[in-house]
Every structure is written in structure tokens, then in C-alpha cells.
Amino acid sequence: MTHETGAGTPSRQTYTLVAVVLHWVIAAAILMQILGGWAMEDLKGAEKFAAFQLHKSAGLTILLLSLLRLFWRLANPPPPLPETMKAWEVTAAKATHIALYALMIGIPLGGWVIISTSPYNIATHWWGLFEWPRLPLADLPFRKELNEMAKAGHSVAAWGVIVLFVIHVGAALKHMFINEDDVMARMLPFMRSE
């Protein structure tokens, strides 16, 4: 759905179908990664190996989908935020989205660095279809240190995405129940009141 802006050019009021599908698929995958990341720490043997393969496959899929989502967003700008939003809310919304994109791309990249610098050299089988290539980091003289830094960063960034996830969902619910505006309908067009 679009409307005319003051300049006479059409302005989209909802996200495109591609953006909506990518948003919800990535959100579900991130939630799966958070829950699975906690659960797999208690596993042993073959179960742990299978859980790590699943975690790596999902993480790399999030990386690919997030890059696709970013390129799609740049080519198809999002609908404008409501004019009723305060300046600090607009700034917070933009900062949160930038941080989410940075983490949705950065966390899987960090995971890729971890598996590429791991001393165990365990292959990553992407959804069991093929072996995912390693980054060319194995011969670096500081490979061990890079692996340790990437692991630490991966853990800290995972907590960061949890915090941003909660903020993002909380803001969406605020718009729905307190502001009672159409912000949620931008990502769920069937909710539009018009």
C-alpha cells in the first residue's frame, strides 16, 4: 500500500513482501539460535556435534539472509515512521536497526572466524548439503589468539542481540498497545486499520 508524499512521489506505507518474509524468517532463526545456543552447552558426544552443525548452518543462513535483507532494504527503502514519533524515538529506532543489522551480520561472521581458526579443523556441513569453506586464516601466526577473541566476541555479541531483540519487540508492542499507531502494520500488513 502506498500514498502520495508532499512532493507527489509515492511513498510505501508497508514493507515489501520480500522484506516481511525475510524479517520473520531471520527473527525465527535468531530466536532458534539463542535457545539452541543455551541448550547445546549441556549436550555430549554425537548430540553435541549434531547441535553444533545445526547452529553453524543456521548462523551461516542468517548471515546470507541478513545480507540479502540489507541489500533489499537499500534498494527498497522502508516506509516512513509516523510523524507523531518524537525525535529521540526516531533516533532510537534507527540506531536499534543499525545495531541489529551489525549483529545479524557480525555474529555469523565471528562464528565463521571461530570455525576457520579452530584447532580441531571440524568441517561445517551446511544443512548436510555441502561442506562450507573456511576463511583463509589457518596459517596466521596469531590464529589461536584470533580464535579466542572471536569466541569471546561471539558470546558478548549474542547477549547484545538478545538485548536488542527485547528492545525491538518491546518498542513494537508499545506502538501497538500504547501509541496505537500503524507501526506494527508496516511489518504485518493484515493488521492495518484502514
N, C-alpha and C positions, 0 to 999 in steps of 0.2 A: 504494500500500500504506500502511495506517495502523495504528497501535497505540494503546492506551489510555494516557493520561498518568495521573499520580498523582491528578489532580483528576477523572478519569473522562471527560474530553473527548478525542475522537480527535485524534491528532497525526500528520501526514503524515510518512512516512519517506523519500519520494522527491519530487522536484519534479513539478508537474503536466506533462502532455504539452505544453501551450502554452508553459510556461517552458522545457522541454527544447528544443523546436523553436526558440524564439527565441534561446536561449543559443547553440546550434550555428550557426544562420544568421548571427547577429551576429558570432560568433567567426570564421567563414569570411570574412565581409565585411571585418572588420578586418584579417585576415591578407592578403587581397587588396589592401586599401588600402596596407598597409605595403610590400608587394612592388611594387605598381604605382606607388606614390609615388616609390620609388627609380628604377624603370625609366624613368618618363616624363621625367625630367630630361635624359636623353640623346637624346630624340626631337626631331625638327624638323618644321616645316610642318604638313601635314594630319594626320600621325600624332600629333603632339603635341596638336593641337586635339582629336582624337578621344579621346586618352588622358585629357585634362583633363575632357572631357564625361563620360566613364566614371567618373572619380574623383569628380566632383561629384555625379553620380547616385547612386553607391554611398554617398558620405558622407551625403547627404540621406536615403537609405534607412536607413542606420544610425541617424540621428537619430530618424526616425519609429519604427523598430523598438525602439530603446532607450527611448523614451518609453512605448511600449506595454508593454515588458518591466517598466519601473519601476512603472507603474500596476497591472500584473498582479501584481507582487511585493507591492505594498502591499495588494492585495485578497486575495492568496493567500500568506500568509507562508511562507517556506522551511522545510523540515524542520529540526529542531533539530540542532545539531552534537553529535558524540559526547561523552559525559560524560568520556571519557578525555583529552580535549584540555586542555592546560594553559591557564591564564588568559591568558598572553601570546599563545598561538596563536589563541585565540578573538578577542582584541583585534585581532591582525594580520589575521585573516580578515575581520573586519567592516570594518576600515579599508581593506583592499585592495578589497573590494567597493564601498564608498562612493566610493573614488578612481576605480575603473573606471567606475562609473555617471557620475561627474562628467565624466570624459574622453570617454566614449561619447556624451554629450550635448553637452559643451562644445566638443570638437574640430569636429564638424559645424557647430555654431552659429558658431564662429570662422571656418570656411570660408565660411559664408553671409554673414558680415560682410565677408570679403575680396571675394567676388564682387559684393556690394552697394555697395562703396566703390571698386571698381576703376575707374581712369580709362579703361579700354578698353571698358567697357559691353558686354562679350560676354554674350549671353544663355546661360542654362543650360537645356538641353533635357533634362528628366528622362526618362532612358531613351528619348529620342526621341518621347515621347508628348505632352508639352506643355511650354511654357516656364515654368520655376519662377519665381515672383515674387521680386523683390529686396526686401530690407528697406528701409524709407524713410529711408535715410542719405545719399543722394546730395547733398542740399543743405546738409549740415553744413559749417560753416566749417573744421573740422578733419578733413575727410574723408580727406585724404592721410595725415595722421598716424595716424588710426584704421586705415587700410588697412595701413600699415607695422607698427603694433603688432599687428594681428590676424595678419599673416603671421609675425611673429616668435613670437608666442604659439602659432600653429598648429604651427610646427616644433618648438618646445620641448615642447609637449603631445604631439606624435607620438612623441617619444623617451620621454616619460613613459608612454605607453600600451604601448610596446614593453617597457619595464622591468617594468611591472605584469603584462603578458601573460606574460612569462617567470616572474615570481614565482608567478602564479596556476597556470600549468602545472606548475611545479616543486613547489608545495605539493600539487597533486592527485596527482602521481606519488609524492611522499613518503607520502601517505596510502595509496596503493595498494600500494607495494612495501616500505615500512619499517614504517608503522603497521599495515598490513594490516587497515584498518577499511573501513566501507562508505561513506565519503565520496564516492568516485567513483561508487558505485552510485546515489547520490542524483540524479545527472545522467545516469547510464547505467543505468537500472533492470534491464536484462538481465544486468548484472554481479552483481546481488545474490546472495549465497551461500545465502540461506535458500530 
